[in-house]
């Protein structure tokens, strides 16, 4: 397997990058997360994953090893292919994916285009233990974010908003600022609503 490529950046696009290495141009499929981290300088290094199928050989590029490992874990789940895994990494950071899986947040995973409820649950069932063990996420941080989310949703329901209406918004606010207070979550939600 090709583990990484270091070379001259020829072209950078939100979905792919072309890197020239010793006279050979490599086309790498990338996520938006990696796209935002690739420097505009000529010399770049991307970690890679080579996907070999009957009808294609595809090279995927990643800004760091953690993103590559999350990608490999995601594609190990039945029903999640290269395309959906890349879409997940474009929609959320690797840290957000880890946290969503570890905290069993089906709604967040299901918010990714192409992932239904059953696939989201399968991702959680298959990967939760691996994510918690590998990245040593503490149960306290996982539980505290779930508690704050539930309290924020309850408070907004009391204020007259339906749970369905505010659930994605509260989740988004928590993802953007994981260490925020309950009060700030409610204030931000009310400004948007």
ABEGO torsion letter per residue (X at the ends): XBABBBBBBABBBAABBBBBBGGBBBBBBBBAAAAAABBABABBBBBBBBBBBAABBBBBBBABAAAAAAAAAAAABBGBBAAAAAAAAAABBAAAAAAAAAAGBAAAAAABBGBBAAAAAAAAAAAAAAAAAAAGBBAAAAAAAAAAAAAAAAAAAAAGBBAAAAAAAAAAAAAABAABBAAAAAAAAAAAX
